[in-house]
């Protein structure tokens, strides 16, 4: 796992009982989504209640890892002493299962980005050592 060097630094991630299953899976290289036990719909990992039937009975399920760019932006850094100005590509991505996730695209040139581009989820170590989801162009 590489160390994430974003222009926009990530704060320390604090693990608790609600985030532990998600962070444990991220460490294994899996992105977890929530599946409703009542109606079977798939929601984002942050959704403790089904957005379709309002059930609070959800199970963790691994995502396929594939996603599509819904929207994106490039945050440009400031060049210091004529050096290259770093940039961060931020993205709203829709997983193939349906939920949206906000993150960064790493290892890509901003000129390669466009709405509808295919992405694959990846995991990189952030400050504090937790693995966090990022995307790469597929």
Buried (B, 14 or more C-beta within 10 A) or exposed (E): EEEBEBBEEBEEBEEEEEBEEBBBBBBEBBBBBBBBEBEEBBBBBEBEBBEEEEEEEBEBEEBEBBBBBBEBEBBEEEEEEEEEEBBBBBBBBBBEBEBEBEBBBBEBEBEEBEEEBEBEBBBBBBBEEBBBBBBEBE
